[in-house]
């Protein structure tokens, strides 16, 4: 799931806002350009999503990904039930949680050790973003 923000110090906030509105409004084109990878945040922006997925030219068979047609009903954005923030994004993109589970499931660390390490990483990430006053 993608998260887009406009930094407080952005030089052209109005232009950035317009870009994001236009991007969301025209998300069908973005969805197709991403080769059906970047799903829309709002279903109505890609009203023919189910049809597009069921006729994917690169999939074998063509409807291979049809199971994802209702994914917005059963998936959620990173950070749920809270907001997606820069800190949440960093935890997600640096694989903190994935690594925690991998370490515990492979026996590299005990579950308690893996959780403690992940918690420490999360706290450092939060502290960094709080210092920057961006969360």
Residue frames as a rotation matrix with the C-alpha (Angstrom) as fourth column:
UNK 1
0.584 0.811 0.000 0.00
0.811 -0.584 0.000 0.00
0.000 0.000 -1.000 0.00
UNK 2
-0.386 -0.719 0.578 1.34
0.708 -0.632 -0.314 3.39
0.591 0.288 0.754 -0.91
UNK 3
0.455 0.438 -0.776 1.20
0.808 -0.570 0.152 6.43
-0.375 -0.695 -0.613 1.31
UNK 4
-0.150 -0.453 0.879 1.66
0.749 -0.632 -0.198 9.90
0.645 0.629 0.434 -0.09
UNK 5
0.371 0.198 -0.907 2.37
0.820 -0.529 0.220 12.99
-0.436 -0.826 -0.358 1.99
UNK 6
0.478 -0.289 0.829 3.18
0.348 -0.805 -0.481 16.63
0.806 0.519 -0.284 1.47
UNK 7
-0.249 -0.691 -0.679 6.01
0.929 0.027 -0.369 17.73
0.273 -0.723 0.635 3.70
UNK 8
0.579 0.430 -0.692 5.49
0.686 -0.717 0.129 20.77
-0.441 -0.549 -0.710 5.93
UNK 9
-0.004 -0.708 -0.706 8.53
-0.006 -0.706 0.708 22.38
-1.000 0.008 -0.002 4.31
UNK 10
-0.053 0.039 0.998 7.44
0.924 0.381 0.034 21.68
-0.379 0.924 -0.057 0.70
UNK 11
-0.840 -0.366 -0.400 8.06
0.202 -0.896 0.396 24.63
-0.504 0.252 0.827 -1.61
UNK 12
-0.734 0.615 -0.288 4.91
-0.589 -0.365 0.721 24.14
0.338 0.699 0.630 -3.67
UNK 13
-0.828 0.429 0.360 2.25
-0.041 0.595 -0.803 22.72
-0.559 -0.679 -0.475 -1.36
UNK 14
0.109 0.934 -0.341 -0.64
-0.566 -0.224 -0.793 23.78
-0.817 0.280 0.504 -3.58
UNK 15
0.014 -0.195 -0.981 0.95
-0.970 0.237 -0.061 22.15
0.244 0.952 -0.186 -6.63
UNK 16
-0.918 -0.390 -0.072 1.60
-0.349 0.880 -0.323 18.99
0.189 -0.272 -0.944 -4.63
UNK 17
-0.487 0.825 0.287 -2.01
-0.181 0.226 -0.957 18.88
-0.854 -0.518 0.039 -3.44
UNK 18
0.313 0.600 -0.736 -3.25
-0.843 -0.181 -0.506 19.32
-0.437 0.779 0.450 -7.00
UNK 19
-0.428 -0.557 -0.712 -0.92
-0.806 0.591 0.022 16.56
0.408 0.584 -0.702 -8.21
UNK 20
-0.970 0.036 0.242 -2.23
-0.112 0.815 -0.568 14.12
-0.218 -0.578 -0.786 -5.58
UNK 21
-0.090 0.995 -0.038 -5.88
-0.339 -0.067 -0.938 14.97
-0.936 -0.072 0.344 -6.35
UNK 22
0.272 0.144 -0.952 -5.26
-0.959 -0.039 -0.280 14.54
-0.077 0.989 0.128 -10.07
UNK 23
-0.726 -0.619 -0.300 -3.36
-0.624 0.776 -0.092 11.30
0.290 0.121 -0.949 -9.45
UNK 24
-0.772 0.501 0.392 -6.22
0.003 0.620 -0.785 9.83
-0.636 -0.604 -0.480 -7.42
UNK 25
0.150 0.885 -0.440 -8.85
-0.549 -0.296 -0.782 11.10
-0.823 0.359 0.441 -9.85
UNK 26
0.456 -0.067 -0.888 -7.03
-0.867 0.194 -0.460 9.39
0.203 0.979 0.030 -12.74
UNK 27
-0.096 -0.603 0.792 -5.97
-0.791 0.529 0.307 6.28
-0.604 -0.597 -0.528 -10.88
UNK 28
0.809 0.382 0.446 -7.28
-0.044 0.797 -0.603 3.91
-0.585 0.468 0.662 -13.54
UNK 29
0.813 -0.558 -0.167 -4.41
-0.284 -0.130 -0.950 5.03
0.508 0.820 -0.264 -15.79
UNK 30
-0.017 -0.837 0.546 -1.93
-0.984 -0.082 -0.157 4.63
0.176 -0.540 -0.823 -12.93
UNK 31
0.300 0.227 0.927 -3.30
-0.522 0.852 -0.039 1.15
-0.798 -0.472 0.374 -12.17
UNK 32
0.981 0.080 0.175 -2.87
0.104 0.544 -0.833 0.08
-0.162 0.835 0.525 -15.78
UNK 33
0.558 -0.830 0.030 0.60
-0.541 -0.391 -0.744 1.69
0.629 0.399 -0.667 -16.04
UNK 34
-0.092 -0.581 0.809 1.66
-0.977 0.208 0.039 -0.24
-0.190 -0.787 -0.587 -12.93
UNK 35
-0.539 -0.014 -0.842 0.62
-0.472 0.833 0.289 -3.43
0.697 0.553 -0.456 -14.73
UNK 36
0.403 0.893 -0.200 -2.19
-0.187 0.295 0.937 -3.94
0.896 -0.340 0.286 -12.20
UNK 37
-0.315 -0.626 -0.713 0.23
0.642 0.413 -0.646 -3.80
0.699 -0.661 0.272 -9.26
UNK 38
-0.995 -0.090 -0.040 -0.74
0.093 -0.717 -0.691 -0.50
0.033 -0.692 0.721 -7.57
UNK 39
-0.311 0.947 -0.079 -4.31
0.896 0.320 0.308 -0.99
0.317 0.025 -0.948 -6.42
UNK 40
-0.259 0.273 0.927 -6.51
0.033 -0.956 0.291 2.07
0.965 0.105 0.239 -5.93
UNK 41
-0.998 -0.003 -0.066 -7.33
0.065 -0.131 -0.989 3.52
-0.006 -0.991 0.131 -2.53
UNK 42
-0.328 0.930 -0.164 -10.84
-0.514 -0.321 -0.795 4.25
-0.792 -0.177 0.584 -3.78
UNK 43
-0.376 0.211 0.902 -12.71
0.503 0.864 0.008 1.61
-0.778 0.457 -0.431 -5.80
UNK 44
0.638 0.770 -0.037 -14.70
0.392 -0.365 -0.844 4.16
-0.663 0.524 -0.534 -7.79
UNK 45
0.235 -0.634 -0.737 -11.46
-0.664 -0.659 0.355 5.42
-0.710 0.406 -0.575 -9.40
UNK 46
-0.817 -0.425 -0.389 -11.08
-0.575 0.571 0.586 2.07
-0.027 0.702 -0.711 -11.22
UNK 47
0.020 0.961 0.276 -14.68
-0.886 0.145 -0.441 0.98
-0.464 -0.236 0.854 -11.81
UNK 48
0.755 0.245 -0.608 -13.65
-0.569 0.706 -0.422 -1.83
0.326 0.665 0.672 -14.16
UNK 49
-0.115 -0.873 0.474 -10.99
-0.989 0.146 0.029 -3.26
-0.094 -0.465 -0.880 -11.82
UNK 50
0.131 0.213 0.968 -12.56
-0.336 0.928 -0.159 -6.73
-0.933 -0.305 0.193 -11.73
UNK 51
0.962 0.249 0.110 -12.68
0.029 0.310 -0.950 -6.89
-0.271 0.918 0.291 -15.50
UNK 52
0.525 -0.837 -0.155 -9.09
-0.763 -0.382 -0.522 -5.67
0.378 0.392 -0.839 -15.86
UNK 53
-0.210 -0.617 0.758 -7.84
-0.881 0.456 0.127 -8.26
-0.424 -0.641 -0.640 -13.38
UNK 54
0.341 0.417 0.843 -9.76
-0.114 0.908 -0.403 -11.08
-0.933 0.042 0.357 -15.03
UNK 55
0.944 -0.027 0.329 -8.15
0.328 0.187 -0.926 -10.27
-0.037 0.982 0.186 -18.40
UNK 56
0.537 -0.821 -0.197 -4.54
-0.482 -0.489 0.727 -9.66
-0.693 -0.295 -0.658 -17.37
UNK 57
0.848 -0.186 -0.497 -2.45
-0.445 0.258 -0.857 -10.28
0.288 0.948 0.136 -20.50
UNK 58
-0.125 -0.992 -0.001 0.66
-0.779 0.099 -0.619 -11.11
0.615 -0.077 -0.785 -18.48
UNK 59
-0.185 0.118 0.975 -1.01
-0.838 0.500 -0.220 -13.59
-0.514 -0.858 0.006 -16.13
UNK 60
-0.378 0.083 -0.922 -1.26
-0.605 0.731 0.314 -17.28
0.701 0.677 -0.226 -16.93
UNK 61
-0.217 0.655 0.724 -4.15
0.967 0.043 0.251 -17.97
0.134 0.755 -0.642 -16.85
UNK 62
-0.482 0.000 0.876 -5.49
0.313 -0.934 0.172 -14.49
0.818 0.357 0.450 -17.60
UNK 63
0.460 0.735 0.499 -7.73
-0.284 -0.411 0.866 -14.49
0.841 -0.540 0.020 -14.50
UNK 64
-0.102 -0.632 -0.768 -4.95
0.568 0.597 -0.566 -15.65
0.816 -0.495 0.298 -12.17
UNK 65
-0.929 -0.350 -0.119 -5.30
0.307 -0.552 -0.775 -12.55
0.206 -0.757 0.620 -9.97
UNK 66
-0.230 0.931 0.283 -9.09
-0.036 -0.299 0.953 -12.33
0.973 0.209 0.103 -10.00
UNK 67
0.173 0.250 -0.953 -9.03
0.865 0.425 0.268 -13.35
0.472 -0.870 -0.143 -6.32
UNK 68
-0.680 -0.528 -0.509 -7.68
0.707 -0.655 -0.267 -9.84
-0.192 -0.541 0.819 -5.59
UNK 69
-0.473 0.517 0.713 -10.69
0.458 -0.547 0.700 -8.09
0.753 0.658 0.022 -7.10
UNK 70
0.639 0.747 0.185 -12.23
0.189 -0.385 0.903 -7.41
0.745 -0.542 -0.388 -3.68
UNK 71
-0.121 -0.824 -0.553 -8.95
0.806 0.244 -0.540 -6.81
0.580 -0.511 0.635 -1.84
UNK 72
-0.658 -0.101 0.746 -9.99
-0.193 -0.935 -0.297 -3.38
0.728 -0.339 0.596 -0.60
UNK 73
0.456 0.879 0.143 -12.70
-0.471 0.101 0.876 -5.14
0.756 -0.467 0.460 1.40
UNK 74
0.946 -0.063 -0.317 -10.22
0.265 0.714 0.648 -7.30
0.185 -0.697 0.693 3.33
UNK 75
-0.074 -0.995 -0.059 -6.99
0.914 -0.044 -0.403 -5.30
0.399 -0.084 0.913 3.36
UNK 76
0.885 0.333 -0.324 -6.04
0.448 -0.800 0.400 -2.12
-0.126 -0.499 -0.857 5.14
UNK 77
0.616 -0.677 0.403 -3.41
-0.167 -0.612 -0.773 0.57
0.770 0.409 -0.490 5.04
UNK 78
-0.187 -0.798 -0.573 -0.18
0.681 0.315 -0.661 0.35
0.708 -0.514 0.484 6.97
UNK 79
-0.906 -0.207 0.370 -0.66
-0.111 -0.726 -0.678 1.87
0.409 -0.656 0.635 10.41
UNK 80
0.032 0.999 0.029 -4.28
-0.422 -0.013 0.907 0.78
0.906 -0.041 0.421 10.86
UNK 81
0.241 0.963 0.118 -6.18
0.967 -0.248 0.052 1.44
0.079 0.101 -0.992 13.09
UNK 82
0.171 -0.244 -0.955 -4.10
0.333 -0.898 0.289 4.60
-0.928 -0.367 -0.072 13.38
UNK 83
0.872 0.093 -0.481 -2.79
-0.346 -0.578 -0.740 6.80
-0.347 0.811 -0.471 10.61
UNK 84
0.566 -0.760 0.319 -0.02
0.811 0.443 -0.383 6.03
0.150 0.476 0.867 8.19
UNK 85
0.905 -0.354 -0.237 2.91
-0.233 -0.877 0.420 8.18
-0.357 -0.324 -0.876 9.28
UNK 86
0.412 -0.849 -0.329 6.57
-0.725 -0.087 -0.684 8.53
0.552 0.520 -0.651 8.36
UNK 87
-0.370 -0.550 0.749 7.47
-0.900 0.412 -0.143 6.38
-0.230 -0.727 -0.647 11.37
UNK 88
0.412 0.591 0.693 4.97
-0.313 0.807 -0.501 3.66
-0.855 -0.010 0.518 10.39
UNK 89
0.924 -0.081 -0.375 6.36
-0.363 0.128 -0.923 3.73
0.123 0.988 0.089 6.86
UNK 90
0.008 -1.000 -0.015 9.93
-0.903 -0.001 -0.429 3.31
0.429 0.017 -0.903 8.10
UNK 91
-0.245 -0.024 0.969 9.00
-0.672 0.725 -0.152 0.37
-0.699 -0.688 -0.194 10.34
UNK 92
0.712 0.620 0.330 7.21
-0.157 0.598 -0.786 -1.19
-0.684 0.508 0.523 7.38
UNK 93
0.894 -0.314 -0.320 9.86
-0.356 -0.063 -0.932 -0.49
0.273 0.947 -0.168 4.74
UNK 94
-0.128 -0.980 0.155 12.79
-0.915 0.057 -0.399 -1.62
0.382 -0.193 -0.904 6.91
UNK 95
0.107 0.271 -0.957 11.14
-0.220 0.945 0.243 -4.96
0.970 0.184 0.161 7.65
UNK 96
-0.580 -0.338 0.741 11.18
-0.758 -0.110 -0.643 -4.60
0.299 -0.935 -0.192 11.44
UNK 97
0.196 0.760 0.620 8.08
-0.875 0.421 -0.239 -6.75
-0.442 -0.496 0.747 11.99
UNK 98
0.804 0.074 -0.590 8.97
-0.445 0.733 -0.515 -9.29
0.394 0.676 0.622 9.27
UNK 99
-0.179 -0.966 -0.186 12.44
-0.399 0.244 -0.884 -9.70
0.899 -0.084 -0.429 10.74
UNK 100
-0.396 0.114 0.911 10.99
-0.914 0.045 -0.403 -10.17
-0.087 -0.992 0.086 14.23
UNK 101
0.644 0.722 0.254 8.77
-0.676 0.692 -0.253 -13.02
-0.358 -0.008 0.934 13.02
UNK 102
0.638 -0.468 -0.611 11.57
-0.323 0.557 -0.765 -14.57
0.699 0.686 0.204 10.95
UNK 103
-0.414 -0.858 0.306 13.99
-0.640 0.035 -0.767 -14.56
0.647 -0.513 -0.564 13.89
UNK 104
-0.241 0.395 0.886 11.44
-0.877 0.303 -0.374 -16.14
-0.416 -0.867 0.274 16.22
UNK 105
0.747 0.665 -0.026 10.14
-0.607 0.665 -0.434 -18.71
-0.271 0.340 0.900 13.73
UNK 106
0.546 -0.616 -0.568 13.61
-0.276 0.508 -0.816 -19.92
0.791 0.602 0.108 12.70
UNK 107
0.832 -0.208 -0.515 14.86
0.545 0.483 0.685 -20.13
0.106 -0.851 0.515 16.26
UNK 108
-0.019 -0.857 0.516 17.51
0.487 -0.458 -0.744 -17.47
0.873 0.237 0.425 15.65
UNK 109
-0.832 -0.114 0.543 16.04
-0.382 -0.592 -0.710 -15.70
0.402 -0.798 0.449 18.68
UNK 110
-0.691 0.682 -0.241 13.42
0.678 0.497 -0.541 -16.58
-0.249 -0.537 -0.806 21.23
UNK 111
0.104 0.801 0.590 10.07
0.822 -0.403 0.402 -14.90
0.560 0.443 -0.700 20.63
UNK 112
0.759 0.172 -0.628 10.72
0.583 -0.610 0.536 -12.68
-0.291 -0.773 -0.563 23.65
UNK 113
-0.212 -0.926 -0.312 14.16
0.490 -0.377 0.786 -11.64
-0.846 0.014 0.534 22.33
UNK 114
-0.616 0.024 0.787 12.81
0.775 -0.158 0.612 -10.94
0.139 0.987 0.079 18.85
UNK 115
0.487 0.859 0.158 9.97
0.769 -0.508 0.388 -8.83
0.414 -0.067 -0.908 20.26
UNK 116
0.560 -0.334 -0.758 12.34
0.507 -0.585 0.633 -6.89
-0.655 -0.739 -0.158 22.50
UNK 117
-0.567 -0.816 0.115 14.67
0.562 -0.281 0.778 -6.14
-0.602 0.506 0.618 19.59
UNK 118
-0.359 0.522 0.774 11.77
0.802 -0.252 0.542 -5.06
0.478 0.815 -0.328 17.33
UNK 119
0.687 0.630 -0.362 10.38
0.724 -0.554 0.410 -2.88
0.058 -0.544 -0.837 20.10
UNK 120
0.106 -0.750 -0.653 13.75
0.485 -0.535 0.692 -1.16
-0.868 -0.390 0.306 20.48
UNK 121
-0.762 -0.355 0.542 13.95
0.633 -0.228 0.740 -0.53
-0.139 0.907 0.399 16.73
UNK 122
0.082 0.891 0.447 10.41
0.830 -0.310 0.464 0.87
0.552 0.332 -0.765 16.70
UNK 123
0.671 0.158 -0.724 11.12
0.645 -0.606 0.466 3.17
-0.365 -0.780 -0.509 19.64
UNK 124
-0.372 -0.872 -0.318 14.27
0.469 -0.472 0.746 4.54
-0.801 0.128 0.585 17.94
UNK 125
-0.654 0.206 0.728 12.34
0.705 -0.182 0.685 5.14
0.274 0.961 -0.027 14.72
UNK 126
0.462 0.887 -0.011 9.51
0.808 -0.416 0.418 6.91
0.366 -0.202 -0.908 16.58
UNK 127
0.393 -0.372 -0.841 11.96
0.582 -0.607 0.541 9.06
-0.712 -0.702 -0.021 18.52
UNK 128
-0.693 -0.692 0.202 13.72
0.570 -0.354 0.742 10.11
-0.442 0.629 0.639 15.31
UNK 129
-0.438 0.592 0.677 10.45
0.666 -0.293 0.686 11.16
0.604 0.751 -0.266 13.65
UNK 130
0.610 0.628 -0.483 9.17
0.789 -0.426 0.442 12.89
0.072 -0.651 -0.756 16.78
UNK 131
-0.141 -0.759 -0.636 12.38
0.604 -0.575 0.552 14.94
-0.785 -0.306 0.539 16.88
UNK 132
-0.918 -0.203 0.340 11.61
0.395 -0.419 0.818 16.06
-0.024 0.885 0.465 13.34
UNK 133
-0.566 0.780 -0.269 8.04
-0.221 -0.457 -0.861 16.82
-0.795 -0.428 0.431 14.45
UNK 134
-0.658 0.299 -0.692 6.61
-0.719 0.023 0.694 14.86
0.223 0.954 0.200 11.56
UNK 135
-0.473 0.603 -0.642 4.45
0.385 0.797 0.466 12.47
0.793 -0.027 -0.609 13.58
